[in-house]
Amino acid sequence: MRVSRRTLVSGGGAVAIAAAVPARRTSAQPALYVRQSIDVLMREQSPRIASFRRGVDAMMRLPTWDKRNWWFQANMHGVAADQIPPEMAGSAERYFSKCPHRTYFFLAWNRMYVYFFERILRALSGDPRLTLPYWAYDDPQQLRLPPAFLPDADELETGSPAAANPYARRNPLARAIRPSALDRGVAGLRPDLARQLGEAMALATFATTNRAEANQAFGGARVQALAEAPGIGGIESVHNDVHDTLGLGIGDLGSAVTAARDPLFWCLHATVDRLWAKWTSIGREPPTRDPYWMNTTFTFVDENGQDVRMAGAHILDNQFQLLYRYDDEPARRTQFAFSQSTTGGAAARPAIVVARAAETRLVARENRIALTVVSDTTSEEVRTGRFRVIVRDATARDRTSPYEILLSAGNAAPVRMGTLALFGPVAPARNTTGATLTFDATRALLQLARSPGFDLAGLHAVIVRRGLIDSSGQELVAPDPDPPRIAMIELVKG
């Protein structure tokens, strides 16, 4: 698969399509744009920070009829129907709320979205080499909100005009509704985020046909139609945790319908794209033999305000097709050479339910849910078998908190299995169910089985609400007035 980007006119708009390119980069090809870490830019006192601010401010000042306008671009990710201005109402069906969350299109759509936003930002900033910075929250030393996004101290004082209207702050990168601890620079993401990212990056398969195990594939579950939302992919699950945590129940980032209003959103999503580029660089492959993923097109807006449609086939290689790389991604002279192997993942496997819990609601910060044994399991099977915990049909309100899920038995310390981060709302619609996530419980169960007096009859799922970490190391956890519901939790073997 050797593809690049060219443009033609089709159906009244500019359309990006695949075209043959040389296997090796030549001196005649344009130099790559380099997306840099916001931390590096700040340490170097780079003028690109000022360019970034200038570009954001310029987008915010554009008239509302201009499709490059900040709010128009944010609405493409998500917007509530009652928050669409009358002058934008005619654009809603074609452009707005198009992010395909909980499908295997999430990464492709995100790459296109960030790419065209960056082109608009570059043009309006007046800086011809400006690229969108990323926030390297995969680095445990960079979990605090980057200072470039902080408001001026006086704007946080009670009674100041900017306190009443955060969108009026002087720093364009601070114009957003956020938890106070974030805006004051005294809170950040949890240290265990690096472990979650490591687990996602270790996933070998991009997509799966087994919807119950969508989070066990890097990109998620395959769909037959964009209206389907069967599951949350492995890297999207981490993305959800970041959004839910930074939103802390009140911030723009905590809701899909407001998240892209916050300038920080774009740096978070550049990181998602960077992690996908890293995942691909170690020999992992997107679903190149899946015609639906490769050929389904999405509509975006370029720096000239013109519509552009792109598909998965056009964005497989960020360096050769889109002409950018990340500062920790070496420039390649050859493009990715995919084997064209099937990457659909395994279908659902026969499994035996060992224990289950019926419908539950996560009303407490720490929820201990007893799992009732329903089939015999020998100690030998516990030592040698494969076990999974399946959380079925989880539903949540908008701006829900992330939760950590653990397994416990008796007096032994609970063992972590993963994160339940829904980035709501997640609710049954169009005859579909809520989100189903699968967690590998093999290691957890084996560890618990080594404790004195272990008995499957004493098994519990422990689901704990999580939040931001403040400067003293304490966790700031938001109340959840309408906590998530889970239709069933099952421990299965096989």
N, C-alpha and C positions, 0 to 999 in steps of 0.2 A: 504494500500500500504506500504509494508515493504521491502525496497530494499537497497542493498549496492553495492559495486564494487568488481568484480573479473576479472581476465584476462585470455583469451585463445587465441589460434591462429586460425584465420579464414581468408581465402583469402590472405594469405601471410603477414598479419600484426597482431599486437596485438589489440584486441578489448575489450573495457570495456563493461560488460554486467550486467544486474540486477541479483541479487541472494538474497535468503532469509537471514535475519539476526535476532538476538534476538530483542524483543520489547524494552528491557532495556539495557543500556550500562553496561558492566561488567568490572571488574578489568583486565580481560585478553585482552580487546580491547586496541589498541594503544592510547596514549594520544593525545588530539587534538592539532593541530597547532593553534596558535592565531595570527590573523592579527591585528596589532595595528595602531592607528592613528599616522601619521608622526609627528604631533604636540607633542604628548606624547613622542615619541622616541627622538625628539630634546630636549625637556625640561629635560629629564632624561639623556641626553648625552649618549644614548644607543650605544653600539658597533654595533648594527644591522644596523645603518646608514652606517658605513664603510663596512659592509658585503653587503649591498644593492649596494653601489657604486662598490665594487669589482666584484660582480656578473654581473652588467651591463657592466663593462669594459671587463670582460672575454668574454661575449657574443659578444661584438663588435670586439674582436680580433680573433674570430673563423674564419677559412677559409670559403669562400663563399659557398663551396659545402656542408658544414655542416648545416643540417636543424635546428640546435639550434642557428645558427648565428643570431645576432640582426636584420639584415635587412631582412633575410628570415622570421623571426617571425613577423616583422612589415608588410611585404608584405602580410601575411595571412589575415590581416585586410583589406588592400587596397593598390593598387599600380597602377600607370599609365602604360599602355602597353609599352610606349617608355622609361620607366625608369627601366625596368627589365634587369639586367645584362645578357649578353649572357650565362654565366655559370648557370644561374637560369632559363633560358627560358623553359627548359623541365619540370620545376615544376609548371609553371604558371597555367595550366588548373586544376591540382589536388589540389593545395594548396592556390593559391593567390586570393585576393579580394573576400573572402567568407563571410564576415560579413553580415548577413541578415537584414540590416537596413529596417525600415518601415514594418516589419512583426512581428508576435507574437513569432517568434523564436529568436528575438534579445536578450532577457535576458538569455535564455538557452545557446545560442552560446557564449555569453560574459562570462558566468560562466565557461564554459569549456576552453575557450581561456585563461583566466586569471589563471585558475587552472594549466594548463600545463606549461604556462610561469613561474609561481612561482616554479614549480618543477625543471625546467631548471635552473632558477636563483639560487635556493638553492644549487643544485649540483655544479654549477660552482663557487659559492662564497666560498665554503669550510666550510660554516656555516650550520651544519645539522638541526638547528632549525629556520633558516631564513624564514620569511614569508613576503609577499608583503605588505608594508604599504598602508594605504588609506588616502586620503585627505578629511577631514570631512568638505566639503564646505556646508553641511547642518547646520553647526554652524555659526551664524552671526559673531562670533568672529574670524573665521578662513577663511576669504575671500581673504586674501593676499597670493600670491604665497609663499609656504613654503621655508624658507631660504636654506634648504638642496639642492634645485634645482637651486640656483643662481650661475652664473659664478663668477670667481675672478674679482675684479674691474678693474684690468689692461687690462683684455681681452675685455673690452667694449670700450677701447680708440680707436679712429680712427687711422687706420694704423697698429694696432696690427694684427698678423697672425690669431688669433682666431676671431677677428671682421670680417675678410673676410670669414672665414670658421668656423662657430659656432660648427660644428661637431668635431673640433679639440680641444675644450676646455679641460682644465685639469680636471675639475669636470665631471665625466661621467654622472651625473644626469642633467647637464646643456647643454649637447650636443644636441642642437635642434635650429631650427629657430623660434624665438618668437618676439613679439612686444618689442621694447626697454623698454617701461615702465614696462613690466613684468620682463625682465632680470635685471632691476635696482632695483627691489623690491619696486616700488613706485605705483603700481596699482594692483587692484584685481577685484573680481566679485562684482556684484551689491547686495546691501542689500536685495532687494526684492526676491532674489533667495530662501530664506527660505520659503516664502509664496508660491511660485510655487511648491516647494517640498512638502509642507503640503497639497496642493490641490491634487497632484498626489498620495500621500500616503493615502489620504482619499477615493480614488477610490476603490470600493468594488469588481469589476469584473476584472479578468485577461484578458479575450479576448472577443471580440464581433464579430458577423457576420455582423454588420452594418458598412460598411467601411467608411461611412461619419462621423462616431463617433469613429474612432480608438483611438483618443486621450482622449476619455472618458472611456477607459479601461486601466488598469495599464500596461498590456503587449502588447496591440495593437489589430489589426484585424486579424482574422483567414485567412489563405490562402489555396489554393488547390495545389499550386506548389511553389517551392522556387523562381522561376523567377518572381513571382508576388510581387509587392511592393505597396499595396493598401493604407497604411496609417501609421501615426506616433503614437505610443502608448503614454500613459500619462507620464510614467517615461522616455521614450526615448525623449519626447519633452523637458524635463528639461535637459537631457544629451546633446541634440542638442544645447540648449542655452549656456551651459557651453563651449562646443567646439567652437561655433561661436564667443562667447565673447572673450575667451582666444586667439583665432587665430587672431582676429581683422583685418581680411582681408589679412594678410601676413604670419602668423605663421603656422607651421606644424599642430598644433592642429585644425586649421580651415578647414581642408580638409580631407575627408575620405581616400584619397589616400596617405596622408603623416602623418596622426595623430599619428599612433603607432610608428613613429620614435622618438617621444619625450618621454623620460623616464617618464615624468609627466603623460602621457596617461594612464599608467598602474595603477597608484594610483587613477586616476579619475574613471577608470573602476572597480577597487576594490570597490570604493564607490557605484557605480551602483549596484554591486552584494550585497553589504552590505544592501542597501536600500530594495532590493528584499527580503533578509533574514528577515529584520524587518517587511516588509509587510506580509510575510508568518507567522511570529511568532504571529501575532494578530488574527489568524484564517482565513486568506485569502488563497485561493487555486489556484494552477496552473491547467491547463486543463487536469486533469488526465484521463478523459474519452474520450479524443480526440486522437484516435490512430495515426493520422498523426503527431501531436506534440510530442507524447510520443515515437514514434518509428523511426522518421527520424534521421539518423545518420550524424555526421560531423567528418571530419578527422583532427587530431592534431598530434603534435610531442611531445614525452616525453623526460625526461632527458637523456635517452640513445640514442636519435636520432631515435627512433622507432615510426612508425605510430600507432596511437590509434584512434579508432572510438567510439564516445559516442552519446547517444540520450537523449531526455528529461527525460525518465524514470530513467536515471542513476544519475541525479543531482538534484532531487527534495528536498533533505535534505542535506545541506552542512555539517552538523555535523556527521551524521551517514553514509552517502555515500562517502563523500570526506574528512572527518576527519579534518575539520578546522572550526573555529568560529571567530567572531570578538570580540574585547575587550569590547565592550558595549553590547554584546549578551551573556546572561548567558549560561553556559554549561548545556545541557539537558540530563537527564537520559533516557528519552523516545523520540523516533523519532516522527516526524510529523505524525499524523493519519488523512489522508484526508478522507472526507466523500464520495468521489467518485461521488459527485453531479455534474450535468452538469454545466460547467462554460463558456458556449459559449456566454453569453450575449444576449441582445435583438436584434431582427432583426429591420430593418428600420421601423420607425413608420410613419403613414400617417401624413403629416404636411401641413399647409397652409402658403404659402409665403405671408408675410405682406409687405415687402419692399425689394428692391434689387438694386444693382449697377452693371453695365455691366463691361466689361474688363477694368482693370486698371493696371498701373505700378507704383511701389513705388519709384518715381524719387527723391522725397524730403526726408529730414530727418523726417519731420512730414507731413503725408499725410492725408488730410481731404476728405473723399469720401462720397458724398451725396447718401443717400438711398432713392430711389423713392418709394412712397407708391403704392402698387398694389392691396391691398384688405382692406376692412373696418375692423377696430378693435376698439372695444368700450373701454371706460375708465375702465369698470368693468373687461374686459378681461386683460387689462394691469395690474390691481391690483391683479388678481387671477390666471392668466394663466401661462403656462410655455413657455419661449421663448429661441430660440437659434440663434446664428449667425454662418452661415456656410460659410467658405472661400473655394471656389471650385477651384480645379485644379491650385494650386500655383506652379510655376516653378521658379527655381533660378539657377544661375551659381555656380561654385565651390567657396568656401571661401566667401559665402555671410554672411552678418551680421544678428544677431537676431533682431526681431521686436516685439514691444508690441502692442497689439490691444485693443482699448478702444471704448466706445460708448458715443456719445455726442448729445445734443439737445439744441438749443438756446444758452443762455448765461451760462447754467449750466456747472460746471466743468466736464470734461470727466470722465467716470467710467471704470476702468480696467476690462477686461474680461479674458485675458490670454496672452500667448506669442506665436508668430509665428516664430519658429526656425527650419529651413529646413535642415541645415548641408548638403549643396549641394555636387555635383550638383543634382538637382531634375528636371528632364525633361521628357517629354513624350518619351516612348520607347516601342517597340514591341506592338504597338496598345494600350498602356496604357495611362493614363493621368497623370497629376502632382499630388501633394499631396492635399488632402481635409481634413480640420480640422474643428471641431465643438466646439463652445464656449458657455457655458451657459450664456445667456443674461438676465435671469429673474430678478436677483437682480439689475443689471445695469439699466434695463428699468424701474423698479419700483422706483429706486432712482431718475432717471431723471424725471419721471412722477410727483414727488412731488415738482418740481421746478415751480415757477410762469410762466404761459404762455406756458407750455409744449404743443408741437404739434408734432405728428409723422411725419408731413411733413418736419420738420426741423432736422430730424435724420441724423447723420453722423457716419460712422466708421472712427476712427482715428488710423492710424498705424504709429508707431514711431520707427525709427532705434535706437538701443541701443548699448552700448559698455562697456569698462572697467571704473572703478572708480579709480581716482588717489588719492594721499595722501592728497590733499586739498579738496576732495569731488567732484571735477569736473568730468564730464563724458567725456571719450575719445572715440569719434565716428569715425569710419573709413569711408572714401568715398566709394560709391558703384557705380562703372562705368557701371555696367550692372545689375541694380536692379531687384528684383523679379517681375514677372507678376502674376496677379490673374485673372482667367477667369470670375469669378462672386462672388459677396458677397450677401448673402441673410439673411434677418431676417425672421425666421419662428416661427409660434406658433403651439403648439401641441407636 
